[in-house]
Amino acid sequence: MMTEEIGHIRPRNLEAFIVKAFMHHGLSEDHANSVAHTMIVANLRGVDTHGVVRSGSYIERFKLNLVKPQPAFKVETRYGWAHAIDADNGMGPVVSDFAMKKVLDSAESHGIGGATVRQSNHFGAAQVFALQAAAQDCIGIVLSPASKSLAPFGSMEPLFGTNPIAVAAPAGRHAPWCLDMATSISARGHIRIAARRGEPIPEGWALDDQGRPTTDAEAALKGVMLPFAGPKGSALAMLVDMMGGALSGSGYAGTIRDMTRDFETPQDVGHFFMAFKIDAFMPVPEYTARMEHMIATLKALKPAAGFDEVMYPGEREARLAAKREAEGIPIPFETRKVLVQLSEETGIALPEGLN
Ligand SMILES: NC(=O)c1ccc[n+]([C@@H]2O[C@H](COP(=O)([O-])OP(=O)(O)OC[C@H]3O[C@@H](n4cnc5c(N)ncnc54)[C@H](O)[C@@H]3O)[C@@H](O)[C@H]2O)c1
């Protein structure tokens, strides 16, 4: 559990530290920048599970030769706007940054760009890449299958991963609209915490090892996690598997390796990226006025019992990012441990505030 915040670190200092650490492990400065930027944006926007805390496990896989620090990407471009990319087993954030840039270049000239990526690795928080599209007057879509942990609707066996979906769109004077969600109902970590505390889990999160719904956290750990919203979440998890896995030529149908458990084989993660220009459909000022009106209408709704306000997707994250830009990124004990180990291994001084 990530508790006991022990300090707030300036985002740029933390980013510089991560860049140096990854360069120490063989990445070019450009690639190390992609990795650090992806993690820092995740931390700024409150996705701390996919922020700098991941650096330890990412680097562990370099040491085991399971990820290449200097991959040679291969790109096949078809129809002028679609790119089938082979990541050569490089880091997920690096090839994803590369792929989204190619997609956005194509969107500039064709109004639309798309990319599949195969032979990649865990890329972190999907919104980081979708937001790159929103910054260029595009709507961006990002999908990526993960190692299996969820039973499809009607099954008691895992097949899909937590398979995230992100969509980002410009929202005029507001922060970008940004949906970014796993298709699991909950992370397995929450069940582990409940089991440790002897607490029940909500109905619908998991099945026991006999395929029966359970609220017993221990029984759930022996069983399987479920997608959100029954057959609908299950269908979306499969959509991600289809587009990011089957279509990309990477792992699908349960074959992606778990980066925290399999230390023998590359992960074989795939991704799917797409972006299209707003002005392919409507002049940007008209779209912007309509988005602003939509958000104003939503925010003017009367909050339900237990709510102070109605928020749109991405609003909470943008607010937190502004706060963390100003006050620094909070570093809980577990994350500090990871960064201290990284500093000790590489001889790179910890960022100010952590030392
Ligand atoms: N790389 C991978 O394999 C992988 C796998 C799973 C998840 N992830 C990442 O984990 C992160 C967390 O996913 P999650 O499903 O736990 O996200 P979440 O449940 O925190 O949020 C899901 C969505 O709901 C919106 N939201 C949340 N609270 C809201 C509110 N009060 N009002 C309006 N909108 C609200 C958020 O803006 C977000 O778009 C994501 O960044 C995802 O990409 C990555």
The ligand as an ORCA input file, in Angstrom:
! r2SCAN-3c Opt
* xyz 0 1
  N      -0.405     -0.399    -19.027
  C      -1.274     -1.252    -18.556
  O      -1.207     -2.428    -18.834
  C      -2.381     -0.781    -17.635
  C      -3.323     -1.715    -17.170
  C      -4.359     -1.265    -16.362
  C      -4.456      0.075    -16.010
  N      -3.520      0.942    -16.481
  C      -3.596      2.366    -16.116
  O      -4.027      2.504    -14.767
  C      -4.650      3.763    -14.608
  C      -5.820      3.670    -13.675
  O      -6.977      3.095    -14.289
  P      -8.358      3.023    -13.462
  O      -9.343      2.233    -14.223
  O      -8.059      2.598    -12.059
  O      -8.791      4.586    -13.446
  P      -9.853      5.318    -12.497
  O     -10.896      4.341    -12.043
  O      -9.127      6.099    -11.469
  O     -10.538      6.353    -13.514
  C     -11.268      5.903    -14.634
  C     -11.878      7.083    -15.361
  O     -12.933      7.631    -14.592
  C     -12.792      9.034    -14.491
  N     -13.248      9.443    -13.165
  C     -12.820      8.956    -11.985
  N     -13.459      9.555    -10.977
  C     -14.301     10.431    -11.540
  C     -15.264     11.346    -11.037
  N     -15.462     11.498     -9.722
  N     -15.978     12.080    -11.913
  C     -15.794     11.950    -13.236
  N     -14.897     11.113    -13.780
  C     -14.180     10.355    -12.935
  C     -11.316      9.321    -14.658
  O     -11.120     10.617    -15.214
  C     -10.905      8.238    -15.623
  O     -11.067      8.689    -16.938
  C      -4.910      4.279    -16.028
  O      -3.962      5.294    -16.298
  C      -4.639      3.084    -16.926
  O      -4.136      3.429    -18.228
  C      -2.493      0.553    -17.292
*
